[in-house]
Amino acid sequence: MNKETLIEVHNRIKPFIHKTPVLSSSLINEMVGADIVFKCENFQKMGAFKMRGAANAILSLSKEERQRGVVTHSSGNFAQAVSLAAQKLNVKAYIVMPENAPQVKKDGVKTYQGEIIECESTPQARETTANRIKEEKGASFLHPSNQDEVIYGNSTAAMELLDEYPNLDMILTPVGGGGLIAGTALAAHYFSDNCKVIGGEPMEADDAYRSLFSGKIETNNSFHTVADGLRTHLGDRNFPIIQKYVDKIIRVEEDEIINAMQLIWERMKIIIEPSCAVPFAALLKNKQEFKNKKIGIILSGGNVDVKNLPF
């Protein structure tokens, strides 16, 4: 893996993704006392950064593999990303979704002609169901966060951000399965001089925070977080990258997530989902640490059920 690999990946997926805008708010800058830019992946195709990794993963398959289709398990955003990328490339997509996934995300998958197979809401049930389809259909399994092609695709959001703002001191992302922060860390390593990468994580699902301390992949016993995209744990492909290149992870409480989300809706007039607000909540919580710094925040997605807002 090197810088050239990431440039190749970016060029490969460019026809299938949006180059998303970077926005800022002078009011938010004043509140925090820092210079903040938001990379708006909520404006990405299907509404989240996941389109980048999904497109790269499917484009990396052989012609024969594409003919047999792809399968993934996801609570929502990666499900929609794989469905849309597959639809654009004429590939059949089987999507394993927990039965309690937000209806808005299930509807999104159907819009892109993905075939939904429901399962219980546990990581074990997801994997068992996905494996069954892989065996039955010969479909290629795409992992939402723990697969090299997905991680490299994800890195392109931070690559674009650093291309526009090369002097950032740090980039913040949410941490769920670890695919976005790992990709972001690779981009910062290869395309910046000294930009740190920091993760934001809910207290209620702080497995990555604990994993960095213990040196092994920890799991969660509780998933009671409004940040539904962050209820997953790290994997063996992204964890070593995170260990090596991520500076630290900051944990935030549920009310801090909701407050940060509401602030972005109100001040920036854009729709973000709760998971997306987590790194911004981390910044608001630790203003002193970020004072006078140039900061990039990746707004990971905007697929939120507007009939069911937390504020």
C-alpha positions in Angstrom: 0.0 0.0 0.0 1.4 3.4 -1.0 0.5 6.9 -2.1 0.2 5.7 -5.7 -2.4 3.1 -4.7 -4.6 5.7 -3.2 -4.3 8.0 -6.2 -5.3 5.1 -8.5 -8.3 4.3 -6.3 -9.4 7.9 -6.5 -9.1 8.0 -10.2 -11.0 4.7 -10.5 -14.0 5.8 -8.5 -14.2 9.4 -9.7 -16.9 8.7 -12.4 -19.1 7.1 -9.7 -18.9 9.6 -6.8 -19.4 13.3 -6.2 -16.6 15.6 -5.2 -18.4 16.9 -2.2 -18.3 20.5 -1.1 -16.4 21.8 1.9 -18.3 24.3 4.0 -17.5 26.4 7.0 -19.4 28.6 9.5 -17.9 31.8 11.0 -20.3 31.4 13.9 -19.1 27.9 14.7 -15.5 29.1 14.3 -16.1 31.8 16.9 -17.8 29.4 19.3 -14.9 27.0 19.2 -12.1 29.5 18.7 -10.7 27.5 15.8 -10.7 27.5 12.0 -13.0 24.6 11.0 -13.9 23.2 7.6 -16.6 20.5 7.1 -16.2 18.0 4.3 -19.8 17.4 3.4 -20.2 13.7 2.6 -23.9 14.1 3.5 -24.0 15.4 -0.1 -22.4 12.3 -1.5 -24.4 10.0 -3.8 -26.8 8.0 -1.6 -26.0 10.5 1.2 -22.9 9.2 2.8 -19.1 8.6 2.3 -19.8 4.9 2.0 -20.3 5.3 -1.7 -16.6 5.7 -2.1 -15.6 2.4 -0.5 -18.5 0.5 -2.1 -17.7 1.7 -5.6 -14.0 0.8 -5.2 -14.8 -2.6 -3.8 -17.1 -3.5 -6.7 -14.8 -2.0 -9.3 -12.0 -4.2 -7.9 -13.9 -7.4 -8.7 -13.3 -9.4 -11.9 -15.9 -9.7 -14.6 -16.8 -13.2 -13.4 -17.2 -12.1 -9.8 -19.4 -9.2 -10.8 -21.7 -11.6 -12.7 -22.4 -13.6 -9.5 -23.3 -10.5 -7.6 -22.3 -9.0 -4.2 -23.5 -9.4 -0.7 -23.0 -7.2 2.4 -24.5 -6.7 5.8 -25.2 -3.2 7.0 -27.6 -1.2 9.2 -28.1 1.2 6.4 -25.5 3.5 4.7 -23.2 0.8 3.3 -26.4 -1.1 2.3 -27.5 1.8 0.2 -24.0 2.5 -1.1 -23.5 -1.1 -2.3 -27.0 -1.1 -3.9 -26.3 2.1 -5.8 -22.8 1.2 -6.9 -24.0 -2.3 -8.0 -26.9 -0.8 -9.9 -24.6 1.5 -11.8 -22.4 -1.4 -12.7 -25.2 -3.8 -13.5 -24.3 -6.1 -10.6 -26.9 -7.9 -8.4 -26.7 -6.8 -4.8 -27.9 -8.9 -1.8 -28.2 -6.8 1.3 -28.5 -8.3 4.8 -30.1 -5.8 7.2 -31.0 -6.0 10.8 -34.8 -6.0 11.3 -34.6 -2.8 13.4 -32.7 -0.8 10.7 -34.3 2.6 10.1 -37.1 2.3 7.5 -35.6 5.3 5.6 -32.5 3.2 5.0 -34.4 0.1 3.9 -36.4 2.3 1.5 -33.1 3.6 0.2 -31.8 0.1 -0.6 -35.1 -0.7 -2.4 -34.8 2.5 -4.5 -31.4 1.3 -5.8 -32.8 -2.2 -6.5 -30.9 -4.0 -3.7 -32.5 -7.2 -2.5 -33.0 -7.0 1.3 -32.7 -10.1 3.5 -33.6 -9.3 7.1 -31.9 -10.8 10.2 -31.7 -10.3 13.9 -30.0 -7.2 15.2 -26.7 -8.9 16.3 -23.3 -8.9 14.5 -23.4 -12.7 14.6 -26.8 -12.9 12.9 -25.6 -10.5 10.2 -22.5 -12.5 9.5 -24.2 -15.9 9.5 -26.9 -14.6 7.0 -24.4 -13.0 4.7 -22.2 -16.2 4.7 -25.3 -18.2 3.7 -26.0 -16.0 0.7 -22.3 -16.1 -0.3 -22.4 -19.9 -0.3 -25.8 -20.2 -2.1 -25.3 -17.5 -4.8 -21.5 -17.4 -5.2 -21.7 -13.7 -4.4 -18.6 -11.7 -3.4 -18.8 -10.5 0.2 -18.2 -6.8 0.7 -17.4 -5.7 4.3 -18.7 -2.2 5.3 -15.5 -1.3 7.0 -13.0 -4.1 7.3 -11.8 -4.6 3.8 -8.8 -3.0 2.1 -10.7 -1.9 -1.0 -13.4 -0.3 1.1 -10.8 1.5 3.4 -8.9 2.8 0.4 -12.1 4.1 -1.2 -13.0 5.8 2.0 -9.6 7.5 2.1 -10.5 9.6 -0.9 -12.8 12.0 1.1 -9.8 13.2 3.2 -7.6 13.2 0.1 -10.0 15.7 -1.6 -10.2 17.7 1.7 -6.4 17.9 2.0 -6.1 18.8 -1.7 -8.2 21.9 -1.0 -6.9 22.6 2.5 -3.3 21.3 2.7 -2.5 23.0 5.9 -4.9 21.3 8.3 -3.6 20.5 11.7 -6.0 17.7 12.3 -9.0 15.9 10.7 -11.8 14.5 12.9 -14.1 11.6 11.9 -16.6 9.4 13.6 -15.6 5.9 14.6 -17.9 2.9 14.1 -16.5 0.0 12.2 -13.3 1.9 11.6 -13.3 2.0 7.8 -13.6 5.8 7.6 -11.0 6.7 10.2 -8.6 4.2 8.9 -8.9 5.5 5.3 -8.7 9.1 6.6 -5.5 8.2 8.6 -3.9 6.8 5.5 -4.8 9.9 3.5 -3.4 12.1 6.2 -0.2 10.0 6.3 0.4 10.1 2.6 -1.0 13.5 1.6 -0.1 15.9 4.5 3.0 16.9 6.4 1.8 16.6 9.9 -2.0 16.4 10.0 -3.2 14.4 13.0 -6.3 12.2 12.8 -8.7 12.1 15.8 -11.8 10.0 16.2 -15.1 10.8 17.9 -17.0 7.9 19.5 -20.1 7.5 21.6 -19.6 6.5 25.3 -22.3 3.9 24.8 -20.3 2.2 22.0 -16.7 3.0 22.9 -15.0 -0.2 21.7 -12.4 1.6 19.5 -11.3 3.8 22.5 -10.9 0.8 24.6 -9.1 -1.2 21.8 -6.4 1.5 21.5 -5.7 1.1 25.2 -5.8 -2.7 25.4 -4.0 -3.3 22.0 -6.6 -5.7 20.9 -10.1 -5.5 19.3 -12.7 -4.9 22.0 -16.4 -5.3 21.5 -19.5 -3.5 22.9 -22.0 -4.8 25.3 -24.2 -1.7 25.0 -25.4 -0.2 21.7 -27.8 2.4 23.2 -26.6 5.2 21.2 -28.5 7.6 18.9 -25.6 7.3 16.5 -27.0 4.2 14.8 -24.1 4.1 12.3 -21.5 3.6 15.0 -22.8 0.4 16.7 -20.3 -1.8 15.0 -16.7 -2.8 16.1 -13.3 -2.6 14.5 -11.8 -5.3 12.3 -8.4 -6.9 11.7 -7.8 -4.9 8.5 -8.5 -1.4 9.8 -7.4 -1.8 13.5 -3.6 -2.0 12.7 -3.9 1.2 10.6 -5.8 2.9 13.4 -3.2 1.8 15.9 -0.4 3.2 13.7 -1.8 6.4 12.4 -4.7 7.7 14.6 -3.7 10.1 17.3 -6.5 9.4 19.7 -10.2 8.9 20.2 -12.5 11.2 22.2 -15.7 9.9 23.7 -18.9 11.8 23.9 -22.2 11.5 25.8 -25.6 11.1 24.1 -26.8 14.6 24.9 -23.5 16.0 23.5 -24.1 14.2 20.2 -27.7 15.5 19.9 -26.6 19.0 20.8 -23.8 19.0 18.1 -26.3 17.6 15.5 -28.8 20.2 16.3 -26.2 23.0 16.1 -25.1 21.9 12.6 -28.8 21.7 11.4 -29.5 25.2 12.8 -26.3 27.0 12.0 -25.3 25.5 8.7 -28.7 24.6 7.4 -27.7 21.2 6.4 -29.0 17.7 7.2 -26.6 15.4 9.0 -27.3 12.1 10.8 -26.5 11.6 14.5 -23.3 9.5 13.8 -22.0 12.4 11.8 -22.3 14.8 14.7 -20.0 12.7 17.0 -16.6 14.2 15.9 -18.1 17.7 16.1 -19.4 16.9 19.6 -15.8 15.8 20.5 -14.5 19.1 19.3 -17.1 21.1 21.3 -16.3 19.1 24.4 -12.6 19.8 24.2 -12.5 23.3 22.9 -9.2 24.1 24.7 -7.3 21.4 22.9 -8.5 22.6 19.4 -8.1 26.4 20.1 -6.5 28.3 17.2 -6.0 25.1 15.1 -7.0 24.5 11.5 -9.4 21.6 11.7 -11.2 19.4 9.1 -14.3 17.4 10.1 -15.7 14.8 7.8 -19.5 15.0 7.9 -20.0 11.3 7.2 -23.6 11.2 6.1 -27.1 12.7 6.1 -29.4 9.7 6.0 -31.6 10.5 8.9 -35.3 9.7 9.5 -36.7 13.2 9.6 -39.9 11.9 11.2 -37.8 10.6 14.1 -35.3 13.3 15.1 -33.6 13.2 18.5 -34.2 16.9 19.2 
